[in-house]
Amino acid sequence: QGSLLNVIDRTVTGAGARLLVNRLSQPLTDPERISRRLDAVQFFIEDDNARFDLRKVLVTTPDVARALSRLTVGRGGPRDLAAVRDGLKAAEIIAARITDSSALSLPKNLADAQGDLTGHKHCINRLTEALSDDLPLLARDGGFIRPDYNANLDNLVLLRDKSRQHIAALQTRYVSDTTLVGLKIKHNNVLGYFIELPTKQAEKLPTGGESPYIHRQTMANAMRFSTVELSDLEGQLLKAAERALALEITLFEDLVAEVCLDANNISRCADALAAVDVMTALAELASTRRYVRPEIDSS
């Protein structure tokens, strides 16, 4: 509060704010380079519609630089891939809007930035095809690859989900066979899947001999059982779930590797987004405060 930065900062992205701080910390002394920056500010003062449209896109743009940084050092997750994808999409929109501007020629700094905003459609399409709409924070949580992206994964997920359906159907059949309506099939990390009954109902469940129900645990208010059939289903479910997650992790690593191979171009795009944010932010400030462009010379 009360700082120069606080007075002039109209940026709408984290990357733009960082770039503005950097420029304040390292001010230019070359009149020609200063003039090029002022040309870009003037462009967006004279084209209010372009400034408004670009800032509306920028305010919803993820921090591509931060997401890319996490991915390149092996600390990123599915949401970082989505941030890269969405940031590159926003860059394409911004580049197209700059092209649609009524200006006959673009100032050099803006033209340079526009050149770095495009050329990422392959990466955008790949990430769009691969990533689900609802993404977990960590890759190890699974469920982030979109259906139909990988046939092997689809088959494993189908097998996993069918096993769960079989367990639900098994509970229905056991209730019907025993007429014990309190019978539930549950799961925990110690026992895995098991049949649980309130103690009073459990006393009516036949065990031993030819009975399929095997006693596993007695608790204060309930008893737990298993069957060979339930154990077999559990094995199928766990195997399918483990294989599905392992394949998802592999697909995630492939996507990260592809992004990292294109890291230089993506990084330049992130820098261009930050630059456009600063250009439009300073134009917004100058327009709001009615600032006048200074005349800079070598003196």
C-alpha positions in Angstrom: 0.0 0.0 0.0 1.3 3.4 -1.0 4.0 2.0 -3.3 4.6 2.9 -6.9 3.5 -0.6 -7.8 0.3 -0.3 -5.9 -0.5 2.9 -7.8 0.1 1.7 -11.3 -0.6 -2.0 -11.3 -3.7 -2.9 -13.4 -2.5 -6.3 -14.5 -5.0 -9.2 -14.3 -2.6 -12.2 -14.3 0.1 -13.4 -12.0 2.6 -13.5 -14.8 1.8 -9.9 -15.8 2.2 -8.7 -12.3 5.6 -10.4 -12.0 6.7 -8.8 -15.3 5.7 -5.4 -14.1 7.6 -5.8 -10.9 10.6 -6.9 -12.9 10.4 -3.9 -15.2 10.1 -1.5 -12.2 13.2 -3.2 -10.7 15.2 -2.9 -13.9 14.1 0.3 -15.7 15.2 0.9 -19.3 17.6 3.7 -20.2 17.5 3.2 -24.0 15.1 5.8 -25.5 14.4 3.6 -28.5 13.4 0.6 -26.4 11.3 2.9 -24.1 9.6 4.2 -27.2 8.7 0.7 -28.4 7.0 0.0 -25.1 5.1 3.3 -25.2 4.0 2.5 -28.8 2.3 -0.7 -27.5 0.6 1.3 -24.7 -0.6 3.9 -27.2 -2.0 1.1 -29.5 -4.2 -0.1 -26.7 -5.3 3.4 -25.7 -6.4 4.1 -29.3 -8.2 0.7 -29.6 -10.4 0.5 -26.6 -12.3 -2.5 -27.9 -9.2 -4.6 -28.4 -8.0 -3.6 -24.9 -11.3 -4.6 -23.3 -11.5 -7.9 -25.2 -8.0 -9.0 -24.4 -8.3 -8.1 -20.7 -11.5 -10.1 -20.6 -9.6 -13.2 -21.9 -6.5 -12.6 -19.8 -8.4 -12.4 -16.5 -9.5 -16.0 -16.9 -6.1 -17.3 -18.2 -4.2 -19.7 -16.0 -0.6 -19.1 -15.0 1.2 -21.1 -17.7 4.7 -20.2 -16.5 4.0 -21.6 -13.0 2.3 -24.8 -14.3 5.1 -25.4 -16.8 7.7 -24.9 -14.1 6.1 -27.6 -11.9 5.8 -30.0 -14.8 9.5 -29.6 -15.9 10.8 -30.3 -12.4 8.6 -33.4 -11.9 6.2 -31.8 -9.4 3.2 -31.2 -11.6 -0.2 -32.9 -11.8 -3.1 -33.2 -14.2 -4.3 -29.7 -13.3 -1.0 -28.3 -14.4 -1.4 -30.0 -17.8 -4.9 -28.4 -18.0 -3.4 -25.0 -17.1 -0.9 -25.3 -19.9 -3.7 -26.3 -22.3 -6.1 -23.5 -21.3 -3.3 -20.9 -21.3 -2.3 -21.9 -24.9 -6.0 -21.8 -25.9 -6.3 -18.2 -24.5 -3.1 -17.3 -26.3 -4.6 -18.4 -29.7 -7.7 -16.3 -29.0 -5.7 -13.2 -28.0 -3.5 -13.6 -31.1 -6.6 -13.8 -33.3 -8.1 -10.7 -31.7 -4.9 -8.7 -32.3 -5.0 -9.7 -35.9 -8.6 -8.5 -36.1 -7.6 -5.1 -34.8 -8.5 -2.1 -37.1 -4.8 -1.0 -37.0 -3.0 -1.2 -40.3 0.3 -2.1 -38.6 1.1 -3.4 -35.1 3.8 -1.8 -32.9 6.9 -4.0 -32.9 6.6 -5.2 -29.3 3.0 -6.3 -29.8 3.9 -8.0 -33.2 6.7 -9.9 -31.5 4.4 -11.0 -28.7 1.7 -12.1 -31.2 4.2 -14.3 -33.0 4.9 -16.2 -29.8 1.2 -16.6 -29.0 0.4 -18.9 -31.9 1.6 -22.3 -33.2 0.5 -24.5 -30.3 -2.6 -26.2 -31.7 -1.0 -29.7 -31.7 -0.3 -29.5 -28.0 -3.7 -28.0 -27.3 -5.5 -30.8 -29.2 -3.4 -33.5 -27.6 -4.2 -32.3 -24.0 -7.8 -31.7 -24.9 -8.2 -35.2 -26.2 -6.4 -36.8 -23.2 -7.7 -34.9 -20.1 -11.0 -35.4 -18.4 -13.2 -32.5 -17.5 -12.9 -33.2 -13.7 -9.2 -33.5 -12.7 -7.7 -34.6 -9.4 -4.8 -32.6 -7.9 -2.4 -35.6 -8.0 -1.8 -38.1 -10.8 -1.8 -41.0 -8.3 -5.5 -40.3 -7.6 -6.4 -41.4 -11.1 -9.5 -40.7 -13.1 -8.0 -37.9 -15.2 -7.8 -39.5 -18.6 -10.8 -38.9 -20.9 -12.8 -42.0 -22.0 -12.0 -43.1 -25.6 -8.4 -41.7 -25.4 -6.8 -45.1 -24.8 -8.6 -48.4 -25.7 -6.5 -50.4 -23.2 -7.4 -48.1 -20.4 -11.1 -48.1 -21.3 -11.1 -51.9 -21.1 -9.4 -51.9 -17.7 -11.9 -49.3 -16.4 -14.8 -51.3 -17.7 -13.5 -54.4 -16.0 -13.0 -52.5 -12.7 -16.5 -51.0 -12.9 -18.1 -54.3 -13.8 -16.4 -56.0 -10.8 -18.0 -53.3 -8.6 -21.4 -54.0 -10.2 -20.8 -57.7 -9.5 -20.2 -57.0 -5.9 -23.4 -55.0 -5.6 -25.3 -57.8 -7.3 -23.6 -60.3 -5.0 -24.9 -58.4 -1.9 -28.4 -58.5 -3.4 -28.2 -62.3 -3.9 -26.8 -62.9 -0.4 -29.7 -60.9 1.1 -32.2 -62.9 -0.9 -30.5 -66.3 -0.1 -30.3 -65.6 3.7 -33.4 -63.4 4.1 -31.2 -61.2 6.4 -31.9 -57.7 5.3 -29.1 -56.2 7.4 -26.5 -58.0 5.3 -24.0 -55.5 3.7 -20.8 -56.0 1.7 -18.3 -53.4 2.9 -14.6 -52.6 2.4 -11.7 -51.3 4.5 -8.0 -51.3 3.9 -7.3 -54.0 6.5 -9.8 -56.7 5.5 -10.6 -55.7 2.0 -14.2 -56.6 1.0 -16.3 -58.4 3.7 -19.9 -59.2 4.6 -21.1 -57.5 7.7 -24.3 -58.3 9.7 -25.6 -57.0 13.0 -24.9 -59.5 15.8 -28.5 -60.7 16.2 -28.9 -61.4 12.5 -25.4 -62.9 12.3 -26.4 -65.6 14.7 -28.9 -66.8 12.1 -26.3 -67.1 9.3 -25.2 -70.7 8.7 -21.5 -71.2 8.9 -19.2 -74.2 8.8 -19.8 -77.4 6.9 -21.0 -76.7 3.4 -21.9 -73.1 4.2 -20.2 -70.6 1.9 -19.9 -68.1 4.7 -16.6 -67.9 6.5 -16.3 -66.1 9.8 -13.6 -63.4 9.8 -14.2 -61.0 12.7 -16.5 -60.4 15.7 -17.2 -56.9 16.9 -19.3 -55.4 19.6 -22.4 -54.9 17.5 -21.6 -56.8 14.3 -19.9 -59.8 12.8 -18.0 -60.0 9.6 -17.8 -62.9 7.1 -16.4 -63.7 3.7 -16.9 -66.1 0.9 -14.6 -67.6 -1.7 -16.8 -65.9 -4.4 -16.3 -62.5 -2.8 -12.6 -63.0 -2.4 -12.3 -63.9 -6.1 -14.2 -60.8 -7.1 -12.1 -58.7 -4.9 -9.0 -60.0 -6.6 -10.3 -59.1 -10.0 -11.4 -55.7 -8.9 -8.0 -54.8 -7.3 -6.0 -56.2 -10.2 -8.1 -54.2 -12.7 -7.9 -51.0 -10.6 -4.2 -51.3 -10.1 -3.5 -51.9 -13.8 -5.8 -49.0 -14.8 -4.0 -46.6 -12.5 -0.6 -47.8 -13.6 -1.6 -47.2 -17.2 -3.0 -43.7 -16.4 0.3 -42.8 -14.7 2.2 -43.9 -17.8 -0.1 -41.8 -20.1 0.4 -38.8 -17.7 4.2 -39.2 -18.0 3.9 -39.3 -21.8 1.9 -36.1 -21.8 4.3 -34.4 -19.4 7.3 -35.5 -21.6 5.6 -34.0 -24.7 5.0 -30.7 -23.0 8.5 -30.6 -21.7 9.9 -31.2 -25.2 8.0 -28.0 -26.3 8.9 -26.2 -23.1 10.8 -23.4 -24.8 8.0 -22.5 -27.1 5.4 -22.7 -24.3 7.6 -20.6 -22.1 7.9 -17.9 -24.9 4.1 -18.0 -25.1 3.8 -17.5 -21.4 6.1 -14.5 -21.6 4.1 -13.1 -24.4 0.9 -13.4 -22.4 2.6 -11.6 -19.5 3.8 -8.8 -21.9 0.3 -8.3 -23.4 -1.1 -8.1 -19.9 1.4 -5.4 -19.0 0.7 -3.5 -22.3 -3.1 -3.5 -21.8 -2.8 -2.8 -18.1 -0.6 0.3 -18.6 -3.0 1.4 -21.4 -5.9 0.9 -19.0 -4.1 3.0 -16.3 -3.2 5.8 -18.8 -6.7 5.9 -20.1 -8.3 6.0 -16.7 -5.9 8.6 -15.3 -5.7 10.6 -18.5 -1.9 10.3 -18.7 -0.1 11.9 -21.5 2.7 10.1 -23.5 6.1 11.5 -22.5 8.7 12.5 -25.1 11.9 10.6 -24.3 15.3 11.5 -25.8 18.9 10.6 -24.9 19.3 13.5 -22.6 
